[in-house]
């Protein structure tokens, strides 16, 4: 083993961070680009389902809060694209991979947001699941990725709380509002659990990602952590968990649950979900409609690039 690999393994073993200038195995770099780019794409595509309700928010305050959340997501995406760029790939390449279907984004964003209660379910469940996953990623071995998670997690907490506030208003509102809240929970419960990825036994990347401490806890561990903290919230809302087998298991100290519908999961991941085509088309149109903004920014950066002048 050459000295670079020894030094790399040593940093990982000591729980120290790998920085952009450090030597790293090419497969480590590629794995990180894969995961970080999908994380960034998820943040940006994830703005679409919520953007769908921006002009229909039920009050000015609701609109302000939703707008603030959506703007945060854009910032998270830019943060994570910048992390990916430290690994030697350009923003343009990342976007091209997304448009060519070579890069994924989280399957959860391929479901439609049909009612205002969905804005609650998305903030509460989707951002709630993202927090469980991202708090763990604050300890990922790649320095820029770990540091980006610290700020992102702080903002996700606001997202989760704004979603839960909507769910409380709906669940404690009129019978029709409570029904809308239950319907949103029914449609987003299992897709949110799928955000944690396939079972550990079926996870292509987990074992290597755990060895390199890219992933600090397993898909199933984090999924169970999310289920255990969310079921009591569902009970507080007076709603029903959309899984008759979801019961507290005194022996394991966790909630049991039904088997997941992995056929649906892979069907959505492979591009056949309710909104996959719409999400990509919207992203492509936004990219071409706003090309002039990027061109102007690049031109300005060149004109005012002091380092080039010095
Ligand atoms: N949607 C789409 N693809 C998924 C997926 C999902 N929910 N879960 C897993 N996959 C894909 C993986 O990308 C991998 O495919 P690939 O080889 O083409 O990349 C394949 O399924 C096998 O899964 P693995 O478990 O082996 O993959 P990972 O080790 O990468 O684990 C993960 C999956 C837990 C999602 C991990 O990639 C991760 O932690 N990613 C960072 C967090 C993230 O991307 N979250 C997405 C939501 S972001 C968000 O919600 C923002 C919030 O503000 C709303």
py3Dmol code that shows the C-alpha trace and the ligand (Angstrom):
import py3Dmol

protein = """\
ATOM      1  CA  UNK A   1       0.000   0.000   0.000  1.00  0.00           C
ATOM      2  CA  UNK A   2       1.537   3.332  -0.993  1.00  0.00           C
ATOM      3  CA  UNK A   3       2.149   6.110   1.522  1.00  0.00           C
ATOM      4  CA  UNK A   4      -0.787   8.167   0.259  1.00  0.00           C
ATOM      5  CA  UNK A   5      -3.245   5.354   0.924  1.00  0.00           C
ATOM      6  CA  UNK A   6      -1.719   4.761   4.363  1.00  0.00           C
ATOM      7  CA  UNK A   7      -2.164   8.459   5.199  1.00  0.00           C
ATOM      8  CA  UNK A   8      -5.748   8.423   3.875  1.00  0.00           C
ATOM      9  CA  UNK A   9      -6.683   5.318   5.876  1.00  0.00           C
ATOM     10  CA  UNK A  10      -5.073   6.864   8.934  1.00  0.00           C
ATOM     11  CA  UNK A  11      -7.193  10.018   8.676  1.00  0.00           C
ATOM     12  CA  UNK A  12     -10.344   7.895   8.324  1.00  0.00           C
ATOM     13  CA  UNK A  13      -9.361   5.653  11.248  1.00  0.00           C
ATOM     14  CA  UNK A  14      -8.801   8.690  13.489  1.00  0.00           C
ATOM     15  CA  UNK A  15     -12.191  10.156  12.485  1.00  0.00           C
ATOM     16  CA  UNK A  16     -10.397  13.155  10.969  1.00  0.00           C
ATOM     17  CA  UNK A  17     -11.708  14.918   7.870  1.00  0.00           C
ATOM     18  CA  UNK A  18     -10.533  14.371   4.303  1.00  0.00           C
ATOM     19  CA  UNK A  19     -10.048  17.788   2.716  1.00  0.00           C
ATOM     20  CA  UNK A  20     -10.127  18.659  -1.015  1.00  0.00           C
ATOM     21  CA  UNK A  21      -6.325  18.875  -1.234  1.00  0.00           C
ATOM     22  CA  UNK A  22      -5.778  15.502   0.484  1.00  0.00           C
ATOM     23  CA  UNK A  23      -4.986  12.414  -1.569  1.00  0.00           C
ATOM     24  CA  UNK A  24      -8.056  10.190  -1.813  1.00  0.00           C
ATOM     25  CA  UNK A  25      -8.842   6.919  -3.619  1.00  0.00           C
ATOM     26  CA  UNK A  26     -10.515   7.632  -6.984  1.00  0.00           C
ATOM     27  CA  UNK A  27     -13.444   5.411  -5.917  1.00  0.00           C
ATOM     28  CA  UNK A  28     -13.903   7.503  -2.750  1.00  0.00           C
ATOM     29  CA  UNK A  29     -14.029  10.665  -4.877  1.00  0.00           C
ATOM     30  CA  UNK A  30     -16.462   9.096  -7.370  1.00  0.00           C
ATOM     31  CA  UNK A  31     -18.730   7.790  -4.605  1.00  0.00           C
ATOM     32  CA  UNK A  32     -18.855  11.219  -3.006  1.00  0.00           C
ATOM     33  CA  UNK A  33     -19.557  12.980  -6.309  1.00  0.00           C
ATOM     34  CA  UNK A  34     -22.395  10.492  -6.878  1.00  0.00           C
ATOM     35  CA  UNK A  35     -23.963  11.037  -3.441  1.00  0.00           C
ATOM     36  CA  UNK A  36     -23.357  14.786  -3.070  1.00  0.00           C
ATOM     37  CA  UNK A  37     -24.629  15.547  -6.583  1.00  0.00           C
ATOM     38  CA  UNK A  38     -27.816  13.574  -5.933  1.00  0.00           C
ATOM     39  CA  UNK A  39     -28.221  15.374  -2.640  1.00  0.00           C
ATOM     40  CA  UNK A  40     -27.841  18.743  -4.407  1.00  0.00           C
ATOM     41  CA  UNK A  41     -30.223  17.760  -7.221  1.00  0.00           C
ATOM     42  CA  UNK A  42     -32.765  16.660  -4.573  1.00  0.00           C
ATOM     43  CA  UNK A  43     -32.662  20.069  -2.907  1.00  0.00           C
ATOM     44  CA  UNK A  44     -33.270  21.879  -6.202  1.00  0.00           C
ATOM     45  CA  UNK A  45     -35.901  19.532  -7.638  1.00  0.00           C
ATOM     46  CA  UNK A  46     -37.532  19.476  -4.189  1.00  0.00           C
ATOM     47  CA  UNK A  47     -38.412  23.150  -4.679  1.00  0.00           C
ATOM     48  CA  UNK A  48     -40.949  22.231  -7.387  1.00  0.00           C
ATOM     49  CA  UNK A  49     -43.585  20.356  -5.324  1.00  0.00           C
ATOM     50  CA  UNK A  50     -43.639  23.227  -2.811  1.00  0.00           C
ATOM     51  CA  UNK A  51     -43.466  25.951  -5.454  1.00  0.00           C
ATOM     52  CA  UNK A  52     -46.741  24.502  -6.716  1.00  0.00           C
ATOM     53  CA  UNK A  53     -48.494  25.995  -3.631  1.00  0.00           C
ATOM     54  CA  UNK A  54     -46.677  29.313  -3.334  1.00  0.00           C
ATOM     55  CA  UNK A  55     -49.363  31.318  -5.191  1.00  0.00           C
ATOM     56  CA  UNK A  56     -52.151  29.416  -3.433  1.00  0.00           C
ATOM     57  CA  UNK A  57     -50.968  29.661   0.170  1.00  0.00           C
ATOM     58  CA  UNK A  58     -54.002  30.355   2.429  1.00  0.00           C
ATOM     59  CA  UNK A  59     -52.531  33.499   4.044  1.00  0.00           C
ATOM     60  CA  UNK A  60     -49.771  36.063   3.553  1.00  0.00           C
ATOM     61  CA  UNK A  61     -47.900  34.596   6.529  1.00  0.00           C
ATOM     62  CA  UNK A  62     -48.196  31.061   5.112  1.00  0.00           C
ATOM     63  CA  UNK A  63     -46.863  32.361   1.792  1.00  0.00           C
ATOM     64  CA  UNK A  64     -43.943  34.165   3.485  1.00  0.00           C
ATOM     65  CA  UNK A  65     -42.974  31.063   5.482  1.00  0.00           C
ATOM     66  CA  UNK A  66     -43.225  28.754   2.454  1.00  0.00           C
ATOM     67  CA  UNK A  67     -41.213  31.218   0.332  1.00  0.00           C
ATOM     68  CA  UNK A  68     -38.503  31.360   3.010  1.00  0.00           C
ATOM     69  CA  UNK A  69     -38.356  27.559   3.072  1.00  0.00           C
ATOM     70  CA  UNK A  70     -38.127  27.231  -0.695  1.00  0.00           C
ATOM     71  CA  UNK A  71     -35.380  29.862  -0.809  1.00  0.00           C
ATOM     72  CA  UNK A  72     -33.492  27.865   1.841  1.00  0.00           C
ATOM     73  CA  UNK A  73     -33.681  24.764  -0.348  1.00  0.00           C
ATOM     74  CA  UNK A  74     -32.135  26.670  -3.256  1.00  0.00           C
ATOM     75  CA  UNK A  75     -29.309  27.676  -0.931  1.00  0.00           C
ATOM     76  CA  UNK A  76     -28.841  24.075   0.207  1.00  0.00           C
ATOM     77  CA  UNK A  77     -28.580  23.010  -3.427  1.00  0.00           C
ATOM     78  CA  UNK A  78     -25.965  25.665  -4.200  1.00  0.00           C
ATOM     79  CA  UNK A  79     -24.034  24.706  -1.043  1.00  0.00           C
ATOM     80  CA  UNK A  80     -23.973  21.069  -2.078  1.00  0.00           C
ATOM     81  CA  UNK A  81     -23.086  21.791  -5.728  1.00  0.00           C
ATOM     82  CA  UNK A  82     -20.133  23.764  -4.341  1.00  0.00           C
ATOM     83  CA  UNK A  83     -19.133  20.743  -2.234  1.00  0.00           C
ATOM     84  CA  UNK A  84     -19.281  18.563  -5.357  1.00  0.00           C
ATOM     85  CA  UNK A  85     -17.111  21.107  -7.243  1.00  0.00           C
ATOM     86  CA  UNK A  86     -14.344  20.693  -4.614  1.00  0.00           C
ATOM     87  CA  UNK A  87     -14.177  17.057  -5.829  1.00  0.00           C
ATOM     88  CA  UNK A  88     -13.302  18.207  -9.352  1.00  0.00           C
ATOM     89  CA  UNK A  89     -16.584  18.241 -11.255  1.00  0.00           C
ATOM     90  CA  UNK A  90     -18.218  21.351 -12.712  1.00  0.00           C
ATOM     91  CA  UNK A  91     -21.765  22.604 -12.085  1.00  0.00           C
ATOM     92  CA  UNK A  92     -22.470  22.238 -15.795  1.00  0.00           C
ATOM     93  CA  UNK A  93     -21.449  18.554 -15.777  1.00  0.00           C
ATOM     94  CA  UNK A  94     -23.623  17.915 -12.710  1.00  0.00           C
ATOM     95  CA  UNK A  95     -26.676  19.502 -14.346  1.00  0.00           C
ATOM     96  CA  UNK A  96     -25.996  17.662 -17.603  1.00  0.00           C
ATOM     97  CA  UNK A  97     -25.867  14.320 -15.735  1.00  0.00           C
ATOM     98  CA  UNK A  98     -29.220  15.150 -14.150  1.00  0.00           C
ATOM     99  CA  UNK A  99     -30.779  16.061 -17.513  1.00  0.00           C
ATOM    100  CA  UNK A 100     -29.391  12.910 -19.149  1.00  0.00           C
ATOM    101  CA  UNK A 101     -30.806  10.724 -16.355  1.00  0.00           C
ATOM    102  CA  UNK A 102     -27.304   9.744 -15.242  1.00  0.00           C
ATOM    103  CA  UNK A 103     -27.726  11.329 -11.800  1.00  0.00           C
ATOM    104  CA  UNK A 104     -30.591  10.649  -9.438  1.00  0.00           C
ATOM    105  CA  UNK A 105     -32.515  12.793  -6.999  1.00  0.00           C
ATOM    106  CA  UNK A 106     -34.659  11.646  -4.096  1.00  0.00           C
ATOM    107  CA  UNK A 107     -37.691   9.657  -5.210  1.00  0.00           C
ATOM    108  CA  UNK A 108     -39.922  11.529  -2.756  1.00  0.00           C
ATOM    109  CA  UNK A 109     -40.020  14.544  -5.076  1.00  0.00           C
ATOM    110  CA  UNK A 110     -41.694  12.547  -7.814  1.00  0.00           C
ATOM    111  CA  UNK A 111     -45.009  12.585  -5.973  1.00  0.00           C
ATOM    112  CA  UNK A 112     -47.571  15.371  -6.589  1.00  0.00           C
ATOM    113  CA  UNK A 113     -48.608  17.906  -3.943  1.00  0.00           C
ATOM    114  CA  UNK A 114     -52.395  17.894  -4.276  1.00  0.00           C
ATOM    115  CA  UNK A 115     -53.635  19.946  -1.295  1.00  0.00           C
ATOM    116  CA  UNK A 116     -52.341  22.566   1.151  1.00  0.00           C
ATOM    117  CA  UNK A 117     -52.053  19.793   3.761  1.00  0.00           C
ATOM    118  CA  UNK A 118     -49.326  18.311   1.538  1.00  0.00           C
ATOM    119  CA  UNK A 119     -47.223  21.388   2.347  1.00  0.00           C
ATOM    120  CA  UNK A 120     -47.521  20.324   5.968  1.00  0.00           C
ATOM    121  CA  UNK A 121     -46.741  16.682   5.267  1.00  0.00           C
ATOM    122  CA  UNK A 122     -43.735  17.594   3.091  1.00  0.00           C
ATOM    123  CA  UNK A 123     -42.194  19.946   5.667  1.00  0.00           C
ATOM    124  CA  UNK A 124     -42.958  17.638   8.605  1.00  0.00           C
ATOM    125  CA  UNK A 125     -42.152  14.239   7.042  1.00  0.00           C
ATOM    126  CA  UNK A 126     -39.769  14.917   4.134  1.00  0.00           C
ATOM    127  CA  UNK A 127     -37.694  17.539   5.920  1.00  0.00           C
ATOM    128  CA  UNK A 128     -38.057  15.527   9.126  1.00  0.00           C
ATOM    129  CA  UNK A 129     -36.578  12.484   7.385  1.00  0.00           C
ATOM    130  CA  UNK A 130     -33.908  14.675   5.796  1.00  0.00           C
ATOM    131  CA  UNK A 131     -32.910  15.959   9.254  1.00  0.00           C
ATOM    132  CA  UNK A 132     -32.396  12.409  10.574  1.00  0.00           C
ATOM    133  CA  UNK A 133     -30.233  11.603   7.545  1.00  0.00           C
ATOM    134  CA  UNK A 134     -28.368  14.915   7.500  1.00  0.00           C
ATOM    135  CA  UNK A 135     -27.590  15.057  11.228  1.00  0.00           C
ATOM    136  CA  UNK A 136     -25.781  11.774  10.668  1.00  0.00           C
ATOM    137  CA  UNK A 137     -23.998  13.262   7.641  1.00  0.00           C
ATOM    138  CA  UNK A 138     -22.578  16.055   9.840  1.00  0.00           C
ATOM    139  CA  UNK A 139     -20.018  13.341  10.793  1.00  0.00           C
ATOM    140  CA  UNK A 140     -19.251  12.242   7.219  1.00  0.00           C
ATOM    141  CA  UNK A 141     -15.521  11.899   6.505  1.00  0.00           C
ATOM    142  CA  UNK A 142     -15.367  14.482   3.682  1.00  0.00           C
ATOM    143  CA  UNK A 143     -14.752  17.875   5.311  1.00  0.00           C
ATOM    144  CA  UNK A 144     -16.696  20.221   2.982  1.00  0.00           C
ATOM    145  CA  UNK A 145     -19.728  17.849   3.002  1.00  0.00           C
ATOM    146  CA  UNK A 146     -19.741  17.529   6.811  1.00  0.00           C
ATOM    147  CA  UNK A 147     -19.466  21.303   7.267  1.00  0.00           C
ATOM    148  CA  UNK A 148     -22.245  22.011   4.768  1.00  0.00           C
ATOM    149  CA  UNK A 149     -24.533  19.760   6.824  1.00  0.00           C
ATOM    150  CA  UNK A 150     -24.133  21.863   9.983  1.00  0.00           C
ATOM    151  CA  UNK A 151     -25.816  24.933   8.468  1.00  0.00           C
ATOM    152  CA  UNK A 152     -28.277  22.883   6.405  1.00  0.00           C
ATOM    153  CA  UNK A 153     -29.487  20.982   9.483  1.00  0.00           C
ATOM    154  CA  UNK A 154     -30.191  24.223  11.340  1.00  0.00           C
ATOM    155  CA  UNK A 155     -32.416  25.425   8.495  1.00  0.00           C
ATOM    156  CA  UNK A 156     -34.080  22.001   8.096  1.00  0.00           C
ATOM    157  CA  UNK A 157     -35.317  22.267  11.694  1.00  0.00           C
ATOM    158  CA  UNK A 158     -37.260  25.415  10.710  1.00  0.00           C
ATOM    159  CA  UNK A 159     -38.622  23.524   7.657  1.00  0.00           C
ATOM    160  CA  UNK A 160     -39.768  20.600   9.770  1.00  0.00           C
ATOM    161  CA  UNK A 161     -41.427  22.921  12.315  1.00  0.00           C
ATOM    162  CA  UNK A 162     -43.255  24.949   9.676  1.00  0.00           C
ATOM    163  CA  UNK A 163     -44.601  21.743   8.201  1.00  0.00           C
ATOM    164  CA  UNK A 164     -45.692  20.403  11.579  1.00  0.00           C
ATOM    165  CA  UNK A 165     -47.397  23.739  12.337  1.00  0.00           C
ATOM    166  CA  UNK A 166     -49.489  23.334   9.170  1.00  0.00           C
ATOM    167  CA  UNK A 167     -50.345  19.754  10.160  1.00  0.00           C
ATOM    168  CA  UNK A 168     -51.449  20.899  13.646  1.00  0.00           C
ATOM    169  CA  UNK A 169     -53.669  23.620  12.128  1.00  0.00           C
ATOM    170  CA  UNK A 170     -55.253  21.125   9.745  1.00  0.00           C
ATOM    171  CA  UNK A 171     -55.536  18.174  12.140  1.00  0.00           C
ATOM    172  CA  UNK A 172     -57.043  20.346  14.895  1.00  0.00           C
ATOM    173  CA  UNK A 173     -59.228  22.247  12.388  1.00  0.00           C
ATOM    174  CA  UNK A 174     -62.563  21.370  10.785  1.00  0.00           C
ATOM    175  CA  UNK A 175     -63.380  17.724  10.004  1.00  0.00           C
ATOM    176  CA  UNK A 176     -62.624  18.459   6.323  1.00  0.00           C
ATOM    177  CA  UNK A 177     -59.209  19.879   7.245  1.00  0.00           C
ATOM    178  CA  UNK A 178     -58.442  16.862   9.442  1.00  0.00           C
ATOM    179  CA  UNK A 179     -59.394  14.601   6.543  1.00  0.00           C
ATOM    180  CA  UNK A 180     -57.000  16.514   4.265  1.00  0.00           C
ATOM    181  CA  UNK A 181     -54.222  16.102   6.845  1.00  0.00           C
ATOM    182  CA  UNK A 182     -54.872  12.339   7.072  1.00  0.00           C
ATOM    183  CA  UNK A 183     -54.958  12.054   3.263  1.00  0.00           C
ATOM    184  CA  UNK A 184     -51.603  13.879   2.998  1.00  0.00           C
ATOM    185  CA  UNK A 185     -50.110  11.597   5.680  1.00  0.00           C
ATOM    186  CA  UNK A 186     -51.447   8.524   3.853  1.00  0.00           C
ATOM    187  CA  UNK A 187     -49.787   9.593   0.582  1.00  0.00           C
ATOM    188  CA  UNK A 188     -46.451  10.769   1.977  1.00  0.00           C
ATOM    189  CA  UNK A 189     -45.774   8.254   4.788  1.00  0.00           C
ATOM    190  CA  UNK A 190     -44.196   5.362   2.899  1.00  0.00           C
ATOM    191  CA  UNK A 191     -42.460   7.518   0.218  1.00  0.00           C
ATOM    192  CA  UNK A 192     -40.825   9.446   3.104  1.00  0.00           C
ATOM    193  CA  UNK A 193     -39.558   6.189   4.639  1.00  0.00           C
ATOM    194  CA  UNK A 194     -38.069   5.308   1.249  1.00  0.00           C
ATOM    195  CA  UNK A 195     -35.888   8.450   1.405  1.00  0.00           C
ATOM    196  CA  UNK A 196     -33.489   6.416   3.564  1.00  0.00           C
ATOM    197  CA  UNK A 197     -32.788   4.054   0.660  1.00  0.00           C
ATOM    198  CA  UNK A 198     -33.175   0.303   0.215  1.00  0.00           C
ATOM    199  CA  UNK A 199     -32.733  -2.142   3.099  1.00  0.00           C
ATOM    200  CA  UNK A 200     -29.100  -2.439   4.174  1.00  0.00           C
ATOM    201  CA  UNK A 201     -28.932  -5.933   2.663  1.00  0.00           C
ATOM    202  CA  UNK A 202     -29.950  -4.472  -0.727  1.00  0.00           C
ATOM    203  CA  UNK A 203     -27.831  -1.334  -0.532  1.00  0.00           C
ATOM    204  CA  UNK A 204     -25.184  -1.242  -3.254  1.00  0.00           C
ATOM    205  CA  UNK A 205     -23.023   1.387  -1.563  1.00  0.00           C
ATOM    206  CA  UNK A 206     -23.556   1.095   2.177  1.00  0.00           C
ATOM    207  CA  UNK A 207     -20.774  -1.285   3.124  1.00  0.00           C
ATOM    208  CA  UNK A 208     -18.027   0.659   1.316  1.00  0.00           C
ATOM    209  CA  UNK A 209     -19.553   4.014   2.315  1.00  0.00           C
ATOM    210  CA  UNK A 210     -19.532   2.903   5.957  1.00  0.00           C
ATOM    211  CA  UNK A 211     -15.881   1.748   5.702  1.00  0.00           C
ATOM    212  CA  UNK A 212     -14.922   5.172   4.349  1.00  0.00           C
ATOM    213  CA  UNK A 213     -17.190   6.821   6.962  1.00  0.00           C
ATOM    214  CA  UNK A 214     -19.087   8.612   4.171  1.00  0.00           C
ATOM    215  CA  UNK A 215     -22.146   6.997   5.700  1.00  0.00           C
ATOM    216  CA  UNK A 216     -22.083   6.879   9.515  1.00  0.00           C
ATOM    217  CA  UNK A 217     -25.325   5.011  10.182  1.00  0.00           C
ATOM    218  CA  UNK A 218     -27.117   2.518   7.969  1.00  0.00           C
ATOM    219  CA  UNK A 219     -30.256   3.122   5.899  1.00  0.00           C
ATOM    220  CA  UNK A 220     -32.364   0.879   8.147  1.00  0.00           C
ATOM    221  CA  UNK A 221     -30.994   2.348  11.390  1.00  0.00           C
ATOM    222  CA  UNK A 222     -31.856   5.918  10.322  1.00  0.00           C
ATOM    223  CA  UNK A 223     -35.248   4.885   8.908  1.00  0.00           C
ATOM    224  CA  UNK A 224     -36.177   3.227  12.196  1.00  0.00           C
ATOM    225  CA  UNK A 225     -34.985   6.296  14.129  1.00  0.00           C
ATOM    226  CA  UNK A 226     -37.326   8.450  12.002  1.00  0.00           C
ATOM    227  CA  UNK A 227     -40.281   6.058  12.473  1.00  0.00           C
ATOM    228  CA  UNK A 228     -39.758   5.926  16.249  1.00  0.00           C
ATOM    229  CA  UNK A 229     -39.774   9.717  16.592  1.00  0.00           C
ATOM    230  CA  UNK A 230     -42.608  10.384  14.132  1.00  0.00           C
ATOM    231  CA  UNK A 231     -45.291   7.887  15.240  1.00  0.00           C
ATOM    232  CA  UNK A 232     -45.822   9.727  18.590  1.00  0.00           C
ATOM    233  CA  UNK A 233     -46.248  12.964  16.570  1.00  0.00           C
ATOM    234  CA  UNK A 234     -48.922  11.282  14.448  1.00  0.00           C
ATOM    235  CA  UNK A 235     -50.691  10.253  17.640  1.00  0.00           C
ATOM    236  CA  UNK A 236     -50.416  13.827  19.011  1.00  0.00           C
ATOM    237  CA  UNK A 237     -52.081  15.053  15.805  1.00  0.00           C
ATOM    238  CA  UNK A 238     -54.911  12.580  16.358  1.00  0.00           C
ATOM    239  CA  UNK A 239     -54.198  11.011  12.973  1.00  0.00           C
ATOM    240  CA  UNK A 240     -53.791   7.338  12.085  1.00  0.00           C
ATOM    241  CA  UNK A 241     -50.468   5.794  11.046  1.00  0.00           C
ATOM    242  CA  UNK A 242     -51.065   4.536   7.475  1.00  0.00           C
ATOM    243  CA  UNK A 243     -49.732   1.087   8.455  1.00  0.00           C
ATOM    244  CA  UNK A 244     -51.932  -1.260  10.524  1.00  0.00           C
ATOM    245  CA  UNK A 245     -48.829  -3.222  11.581  1.00  0.00           C
ATOM    246  CA  UNK A 246     -47.084  -0.169  13.008  1.00  0.00           C
ATOM    247  CA  UNK A 247     -47.133  -1.052  16.713  1.00  0.00           C
ATOM    248  CA  UNK A 248     -44.702  -0.422  19.589  1.00  0.00           C
ATOM    249  CA  UNK A 249     -42.580  -3.511  20.233  1.00  0.00           C
ATOM    250  CA  UNK A 250     -41.606  -3.563  23.905  1.00  0.00           C
ATOM    251  CA  UNK A 251     -38.956  -6.189  23.219  1.00  0.00           C
ATOM    252  CA  UNK A 252     -37.056  -4.281  20.533  1.00  0.00           C
ATOM    253  CA  UNK A 253     -37.867  -0.811  21.848  1.00  0.00           C
ATOM    254  CA  UNK A 254     -38.939   0.234  18.336  1.00  0.00           C
ATOM    255  CA  UNK A 255     -42.119   0.436  16.282  1.00  0.00           C
ATOM    256  CA  UNK A 256     -42.748  -2.557  14.043  1.00  0.00           C
ATOM    257  CA  UNK A 257     -43.900  -1.816  10.495  1.00  0.00           C
ATOM    258  CA  UNK A 258     -45.208  -3.604   7.415  1.00  0.00           C
ATOM    259  CA  UNK A 259     -42.830  -4.618   4.611  1.00  0.00           C
ATOM    260  CA  UNK A 260     -42.229  -1.769   2.164  1.00  0.00           C
ATOM    261  CA  UNK A 261     -43.370  -1.771  -1.455  1.00  0.00           C
ATOM    262  CA  UNK A 262     -39.892  -1.887  -3.043  1.00  0.00           C
ATOM    263  CA  UNK A 263     -41.340  -2.463  -6.523  1.00  0.00           C
ATOM    264  CA  UNK A 264     -42.951   0.981  -6.322  1.00  0.00           C
ATOM    265  CA  UNK A 265     -39.685   2.445  -4.956  1.00  0.00           C
ATOM    266  CA  UNK A 266     -37.536   1.132  -7.827  1.00  0.00           C
ATOM    267  CA  UNK A 267     -40.247   2.017 -10.341  1.00  0.00           C
ATOM    268  CA  UNK A 268     -40.095   5.649  -9.177  1.00  0.00           C
ATOM    269  CA  UNK A 269     -36.272   5.649  -8.925  1.00  0.00           C
ATOM    270  CA  UNK A 270     -36.112   4.324 -12.473  1.00  0.00           C
ATOM    271  CA  UNK A 271     -38.122   7.285 -13.748  1.00  0.00           C
ATOM    272  CA  UNK A 272     -41.705   5.975 -13.803  1.00  0.00           C
ATOM    273  CA  UNK A 273     -43.128   7.884 -10.841  1.00  0.00           C
ATOM    274  CA  UNK A 274     -46.155  10.204 -11.077  1.00  0.00           C
ATOM    275  CA  UNK A 275     -44.053  13.358 -11.618  1.00  0.00           C
ATOM    276  CA  UNK A 276     -40.593  12.278 -12.866  1.00  0.00           C
ATOM    277  CA  UNK A 277     -41.046  13.591 -16.416  1.00  0.00           C
ATOM    278  CA  UNK A 278     -42.646  16.851 -15.226  1.00  0.00           C
ATOM    279  CA  UNK A 279     -39.842  17.525 -12.716  1.00  0.00           C
ATOM    280  CA  UNK A 280     -37.093  17.091 -15.295  1.00  0.00           C
ATOM    281  CA  UNK A 281     -38.915  19.057 -17.993  1.00  0.00           C
ATOM    282  CA  UNK A 282     -39.448  21.938 -15.565  1.00  0.00           C
ATOM    283  CA  UNK A 283     -35.760  21.883 -14.586  1.00  0.00           C
ATOM    284  CA  UNK A 284     -34.618  21.853 -18.224  1.00  0.00           C
ATOM    285  CA  UNK A 285     -36.954  24.752 -19.100  1.00  0.00           C
ATOM    286  CA  UNK A 286     -35.758  26.776 -16.111  1.00  0.00           C
ATOM    287  CA  UNK A 287     -32.139  26.137 -17.133  1.00  0.00           C
ATOM    288  CA  UNK A 288     -32.728  27.399 -20.671  1.00  0.00           C
ATOM    289  CA  UNK A 289     -35.038  30.293 -19.694  1.00  0.00           C
ATOM    290  CA  UNK A 290     -32.455  31.556 -17.187  1.00  0.00           C
ATOM    291  CA  UNK A 291     -29.294  30.930 -19.243  1.00  0.00           C
ATOM    292  CA  UNK A 292     -29.016  34.714 -19.758  1.00  0.00           C
ATOM    293  CA  UNK A 293     -28.611  35.219 -15.990  1.00  0.00           C
ATOM    294  CA  UNK A 294     -25.695  32.741 -15.853  1.00  0.00           C
ATOM    295  CA  UNK A 295     -24.087  34.260 -18.959  1.00  0.00           C
ATOM    296  CA  UNK A 296     -24.367  37.766 -17.513  1.00  0.00           C
ATOM    297  CA  UNK A 297     -22.902  36.609 -14.188  1.00  0.00           C
ATOM    298  CA  UNK A 298     -19.973  34.858 -15.933  1.00  0.00           C
ATOM    299  CA  UNK A 299     -19.334  37.916 -18.131  1.00  0.00           C
ATOM    300  CA  UNK A 300     -19.386  40.206 -15.092  1.00  0.00           C
ATOM    301  CA  UNK A 301     -17.081  37.842 -13.165  1.00  0.00           C
ATOM    302  CA  UNK A 302     -14.591  37.897 -16.065  1.00  0.00           C
ATOM    303  CA  UNK A 303     -14.712  41.689 -16.346  1.00  0.00           C
ATOM    304  CA  UNK A 304     -14.217  42.196 -12.626  1.00  0.00           C
ATOM    305  CA  UNK A 305     -11.909  39.232 -12.030  1.00  0.00           C
ATOM    306  CA  UNK A 306      -9.162  41.056 -10.166  1.00  0.00           C
ATOM    307  CA  UNK A 307      -6.948  37.962  -9.879  1.00  0.00           C
ATOM    308  CA  UNK A 308      -6.833  37.785 -13.704  1.00  0.00           C
ATOM    309  CA  UNK A 309      -5.833  41.453 -13.843  1.00  0.00           C
ATOM    310  CA  UNK A 310      -3.206  41.316 -11.042  1.00  0.00           C
TER     311      UNK A 310
END
"""
ligand_1 = """\
54
LIG
N -34.382 8.147 -4.181
C -33.635 7.942 -5.291
N -32.584 7.092 -5.338
C -32.276 6.443 -4.206
C -32.978 6.620 -3.007
C -34.087 7.524 -3.036
N -34.829 7.737 -1.957
N -32.412 5.836 -2.046
C -31.394 5.194 -2.651
N -31.315 5.544 -3.940
C -30.372 5.034 -4.932
C -28.933 5.357 -4.585
O -28.579 6.629 -5.096
C -28.220 4.219 -5.308
O -28.242 4.480 -6.694
P -26.902 4.954 -7.473
O -25.878 3.857 -7.302
O -27.332 5.149 -8.895
O -26.491 6.240 -6.791
C -29.172 3.035 -5.114
O -30.462 3.608 -4.884
C -28.778 2.124 -3.988
O -28.949 2.798 -2.755
P -27.778 2.825 -1.654
O -28.391 2.710 -0.304
O -26.723 1.834 -2.025
O -27.219 4.294 -1.913
P -26.499 5.244 -0.838
O -25.479 4.509 -0.054
O -26.110 6.433 -1.619
O -27.674 5.618 0.209
C -28.946 7.641 0.597
C -28.820 6.357 -0.242
C -29.236 7.246 2.048
C -30.083 8.487 0.032
C -27.618 8.403 0.518
O -27.298 8.618 -0.838
C -27.638 9.749 1.209
O -27.556 9.818 2.426
N -27.726 10.835 0.406
C -27.633 12.178 0.976
C -28.965 12.650 1.476
C -29.948 12.840 0.334
O -29.627 12.784 -0.816
N -31.194 13.053 0.691
C -32.208 13.221 -0.336
C -33.212 14.150 0.122
S -32.577 15.766 0.327
C -33.872 16.531 0.987
O -34.817 15.913 1.290
C -33.770 17.998 1.157
C -34.767 18.518 2.124
O -34.474 19.899 2.289
C -36.165 18.419 1.613
"""
view = py3Dmol.view(width=600, height=400)
view.addModel(protein, "pdb")
view.setStyle({"model": 0}, {"cartoon": {"style": "trace"}})
view.addModel(ligand_1, "xyz")
view.setStyle({"model": 1}, {"stick": {}})
view.zoomTo()
view.show()
